Amino acid sequence: MGGVEWRNHLEVEGDGLMRIRQHGSMNVDAMIVSSPEHLAKSSDERSISQLVNIASMPGVVGEAWAMADWHFGYGFPIGGVLATDLDWGEQGGSISPGGVGFDINCGVRMIALECSVDDIPNLDKLAGRLNGRIPSGGSGKGGLDISRQELDEIISRGSNAMVDMGFAFDEDLKNIESNGVLETDEGVSERALNRGLKALGTLGSGNHFLELQTVQSVEDNNPHNLYEGQVVCMIHSGSRGLGHQVCTDHVRGLEDKYRNRQGTWYNDEWGFELQDRQLAAAPIHSREGQSYLDAMNGAANFAFANRSALTHRLRQALAAEMDVETRLLYDVSHNIAKVEEHHIHGEKCTCMVHRKGATRAMPGQPVLVPGDMGTGSWLLEGMASNRAFASSCHGAGRVLSRSQAKKQIDGKALKRELESRGIRVHANTPNIMSEEAPDAYKNVDEVIELSNDAGLAKPIARMMPLAVIKG
């Protein structure tokens, strides 16, 4: 759907919400977690056009959603949430790899340390040790030494396999989304396995990080026993090259099944019509749909295991510097598709919920929202009033592309400025400081306020960065 025709159908729904009424090829309305003022700050209209496009997906139900941190992505906008009906048509509604993304089960976990910053003997030394112990960057070098048989176990059993291998605590599992494992049968391709074999326990590059933080403020109804001044750690990483290869395998196969007819993409076998080839999808119950879901779950299990391995390395580094207990507060995915039951217009629906750059936010569930390395991060809690298929934001959301940020922001000057504020930064990829600068992102506090106003998730605690390890 070309142009910005959607602006002619845009209206304010209420606090924190705007609606694009169904028009053109749209099968449902689209919802934006935003205010007019917030929307006006977004200079890239392509992402909202992507939201309009996904509202036309086969089998879509409810509304197509953009969380407050939306920005441009592959096919789907990042921050996009879409549900399709498992019982639609002959083989169910659509499942689209573009609705999950290339970093399958990229997610965040938060570990609480039973100490305050004053209890750390030497924060500079600890930050340096973490930088040495946590492999980062795009190469994937420095991963844990595992066998092919152990990798197969990880693909099948996720974090459960990590417990058996001695890289995670059994008590961690209850605090991981889906207990750290999704069901899979066939696994992933040989090429994907080869890409994952040496990458377990590595951060990656881009916006992935390990960050020591201090709790700046906490609500009185805090259910996690956090306190002001407490040290916590956030880890943001995903399925590395293994997940990227899974997505690549299935995107290529599905895109080849579509033909362009006057700007619209068709698959005659399934009767699917798409507005963008990057939305290439299969029916949920088709052979192609089930094959993707199975491989996606395998990649998701690797990502759960990867964050477990990174936590293991964190605990090792801490033990070398000080005696401190750690507990996994929560681990949540923000690039995944899952079968869930939701009520839509008063009726129960079994849905395939795509969350791409969006976090599940069931009532009472922790929601982890990293901001940027100079501003702060948030712990939220899902609200019963959530209408967005129990979803919320996953971060601050970009306002500058990486190329724009590199041109506009002096990374070396930024590093000096952050360190003058007591934020220790170890960045291991050229240009990463510019690309991941606070000015490249939306105001995370505004994103949180909109998410709360929209009834999606409420604030529990705000954290400030102490030491940042970036890819």
N, C-alpha and C positions, 0 to 999 in steps of 0.2 A: 504494500500500500504506500504509494509514493507521497512526497510532499509532507506538509504539516496540516492536512485536512482535519486531523484529530482535534486541533485547537477550536474548531467550530462546534465541537461536541463535548467540550470540557466544561465541567461545573464543579463548584465546591460542594462536597458532600457533608462536611462537618469538621470538627476539630481534627487536624492532622490527616484529613482524607480528601482526595479529589477523584472525580469519576469522569471517565470518557465513555459516553453513551455509544451503544452498539450502532455501527454504521458500516457501509460498504460490505466487505467480506467477513467482518467480525461475527462470530457466533455468540459471543457474550460481551458484556461490558468489561472495561478495564479500570482498575483502581490504582491510584498512586498515593503512597503514604507521603503526603506533602502538604504544604500551604502554598498559596499563590506566590508569596515572597521567596520561599525555598525553591519553587519551580523556576522562578525568574533568574535565579543564580546559576542555573544549569545552562551552559551555552551550547551543549551538544543535544540537539533535538533527535538525533538518530536513535538514541536508546528508547525514547518514548514511542517512536515509530516501530521499533522492535516489539515493544509491549503490545501495540495494536496488532501487529502481525501474529503474535502467539495467541491472541484472542480468537483467531480463526482456525486454530488447530483442530483436527478431527477428534470428536468425542470430548471436547473441552466442556467442563461443567463449572457452575458458580461464576466466578470472575477471574480474569487474569490480573495478577498483582505485580506491582513494582514496590519494593521496600524503600525506605527513605534514603538508603545509600545507593540507589540505582545508578548504573552507568553502562556504557556501550560494551557489548560482548559479542561472542560468536553465535549468531542466530538469535538466541535469547538474550535479553539484557541481563547483565549481572545485577543481582538483586531481584530477579524475576521468580515468581511462584506461579505454577500452573498445575491444575489437576484435570485428569481425563478419566472417564468412566470405564471401569473394567468390563462392564456389560454392554457397552455401546456397540452397535453393529454386529456383524458376524464374528469378529475376532477381537473385539474390544477397541477402546480408543487408542490414541497414539502414544508411543513412547519415543522420545527424541534424545539422542546423545547430546545434542546442543543444549538441551534443557538441564543437563548435569555439568557439562564442561569437560575440559581436557584434564584437569587435576581432580580426578574422582575422589570423593571424600576428603578433599581439602577441608581442614577443620581446626578447631582450637581446643586446647585443654588448659585447665588452670590448676596449679598445684599450690596448696597453702603450706607455708613454712611456719613452724611453731616458734617464731622469733620475730623481733623487731629489727630495724636496720641497725640499731645501736649494738645488737648482739653479734653482728658480723665483724670478725676481727679486722679484716682488711678487704674492703669492697673492691678496690682496684685490682688486688691480687685475685680475688674470686672471679671478677669479670674476665680477667686475662686467662684464668684456668678454664672457664666455660668456653671462651673462644677457641682455646686449644683442644678441648674435649668434644666440642659439637661441630662436626664437619658441615660446612655450608658452601654455597656456590652451585653453579649449574652442572658440574662434572659428575657428581654422585660419588666421588672418591671418599674413602674413609669410612665406608659402611661396615657394619658388623660382619664378621666372618661366619657365614652360615652355609650349610650344604644345600644342594638342590632338594633333597628330601625335606629338610627343615622349611625351605621356602614353600614347598607344596603344602605343608602343614599350616603355614601362616595364611596362605591363600584360602584354605578351607576353614580355618578356625580362628583367624584374627588374633585378638589379644589373648584369647585362651591359650593359644600355642605359645605366646610369649611368657605366660606364667609357667608353663611346663619347662620352658627352656631357661628359666631363671632370670628373665629380663623384665619381669613385672610382678607386682604383688597380687595375690588372689583377691584381696579386699578392694583393689582398684576396679575390678570388673563391674561392680554394682553402680559405679559412678561414670560409666561410659555409655553413650547412646547405644541402644540395642545390645548392651552388655559386651560391646566390642566385637560382635560377629554377626554377619549376615549370611543367609543360606545360599550355598552355591554348589553346583554339581560338576559342570564341565571344566570350570577354571578359565584360565586366560591363555592367549597364544604363546607359542614358544619364544617369539621375539619379545613379547612383553615380559616373560619370565627372565630372559637374559638381561633385560634392562633393569629389572628389579633386584637381581641376585646380589649386587654389590652396593645397593643404595639404602639398605635398611639402617635406620638410625642417622639419616642425614637430613638437614633442613631444606636444602634447595636454595633457590635464589628468588629474585623479585620481592614480593611482599612477605615472604616467609621469614620468621624470626623466632628467637627465644629471648624473652625479656623478663628480667627481674623487676618487680614493681613494689611499691609500697601503697597500702590502703590509705587513701586520702580522706575518704568519708564513707560512712556506712549507715544505712537506715536502721531505725530502732527495731523493726520487725525482721531483722537479718536472721535467716534460718540456718546460716552456715558457720556461725560462731566466729566470724571475722571481727577484727578490732582495728581501730585507727592506728596507723604506724606499723601494722603487721606486714611482713614481706611475703609476697606471692610470686609465682612464676607463670607466665603465659607462654605456650608453645603453639606456633601456627605453622603447620606443614600438612602435606597430603601424601599422595600415592606415588610421587616422583615420576620417573620415566615409565614405570610399569603402567600407571594409570593413564598417562598420556598416550602410550601405545595402544591400550585398549580402546580409548576414544577414537584414535586415528583409524584403527582397524575397522570399526563399525561405522564411523562417519563416511569413510570412503565407500564402503559397501552399499550403504543406504543412499548416498547421493547419486551413485551410478544408476539407481533404479528410477530416477525422476527425469522428466523431459519438460523443457520450457515451451509454453504456449502463450505467446504474447505477454510475457512477463510473469506468468503464474506457473508454478511447478506441479506436474501431475504424475501420479503413479496409477496406471490403469488397472493393475492387478488388484490393488486394495481400494481403488476409488478415492485415494487421498489427494487433496488439493492444498498446496502450501503457497504462502506469499514470498518465501525466501528459501533458496536451496539449502542454506545452512540449517534450516529447521528439519532437514530430512528425518523422517520418522517411519516406524513400522507399527502395525497393530500389536497391542500388548501380547495377545495370545498366538501371534504368528511365530513361525520358526525363527525369523530374524529378530523379532522383538524379544523372545525368550532367550535367544543366544546373547543379545546385548545385556539384558538384565543379569544373566548369570555371570558374565564376564565383569560387569560393573560391580556386582557384589564381591567378586574375588578381589578386584582392585581396591574396593572399600575396606576389605579385611586387611589388605597389606597396609593401607593408610592407618587404620587403628593400631596395627602392630608397629608401624613406624613411629607414631607418637609415643607408644609405650617404650620403644627403644631409646628415643630421645629423653624420655623421663628417667630411664635407667642411667643414662650418661649424666644427666643433671644430678641425680642422687649420688653418683660416684664422685663428681666434682665437689659437691657440697661436703661429703664425708671426708675428703682430703683436707678441707679447710676448717671444719667445725663440726660439732656434735649437734645435730638438729633433726627433729622428726618432720616428716612430710606426709601430706595426705592429698590424694587426688580429689579435688572438689567436683570437677565434671569435665567431660570430653564430649564435644558436640561437632557434628558434621555440618558443613554448609554448601556442599556440592554433591547432591544425591537425589535419587528417585526412589520412593518407597510406597508400598501399598498400605493405605490407611483408610479408616472409616470416618466419614465426616457427614454432618447434616447440612444439606443444601436445600434452601427454600422449604425447610421443615421435613425433608425426607432423607433417610439414610442412604448414603452412596459409598460404595467401595471404590476408592480412587487410586490412581497412580499420581502421586504428588511429586512434581519436579521442583526442587529447590536449587537454584543456581546462584550462589552468593547470597543465600538466605538460610537462616537457622531455624530448625524446629523449635517451637515455643509452646509446648503443652502446658496446661495450667499447673503452676508450681514448679515447672522445670527450669533449671538454670539456663540462662542464655548468655553466652560469652561474646563480647563485642570489643575487639581491639580497635583502638583509634589510630593514632600515629605516634612515632617515636618521640615527639616533642610535646604532645598534648595530654594524652591519658586514655585509659580504657575503662570499660564498664562491665559489671556483672548485673544482669537483669533477671527477671523471673517472668515466665509466661503467664498470661492472664486468661481467665475464663471467658472474657468478652471478645477474644480474638476471632475475627471473621476471615482471616487470611489463611485458612487451612492450617491453623496453629503454627504460624510462621512469623519471623521477625527479621530485623536487619542483621548483618554479619560483620559490619565494620563501618568506617566513615564514608567510604565511597569516593572514587577519584573525581576530581574536577579538571585535572590536567593529564593528558596522555604522557607516557614515559618520554616520548620525543620532545613534547612541549616542555616538560619539567627539566630535561637536560639543557635545553636552550635558555631557560629563564632563571634557573636556580644554581647558585655557586655551592657545590657540595662541600668543598673544603671550609668555606666560611660558615656554612650551616653546622658542620661538625664542631668548629670552635665555639659557636654560639651555644650549642647544646651542652658542651662540656663546661662552659662557664656557668651553666645552670645546674651542674652536678649530675648530668646524664652522660654516662659513659657509653660510647658507641664503638663497636667493632664491626666494620663493614668490609666484606671480603670480595666484593665484585666491583670493578670500575663503574662509576656513574651511579651506584646504588643510592648514595646519599641524595643526589639530585632527584632521582626517580621516585624515591620514597619520602621526600621531604614533607613536612606538615602542610606546606602551602599547595602541595599537589592533591590534597584531600579536602573533603568537606569538613565542616565543623562537627566533630563527633557528638558534642553535647547537644547540638541542634537536632541531629539525627535521633538521638535518644529521646529528646523531648517530643518529637513528632511521633515516634513509635509508642510512647506512653500515651499521648493525646489520642492516638488512633485506637487505643485499647488492645494493643498487641503484647507489650511487655513493660513491666514497671521496673524502675531503678532499684537496685539493692546496695551496690557499692561502686565507688569510683576509685581507680588506681592511677598512680603516677609512675612514669618510668624511672628506673635507677640505673640499669645496665642493659644494653641492647646488643644482641648478636644477630647481625643481618647477613643474608647470603650475598 
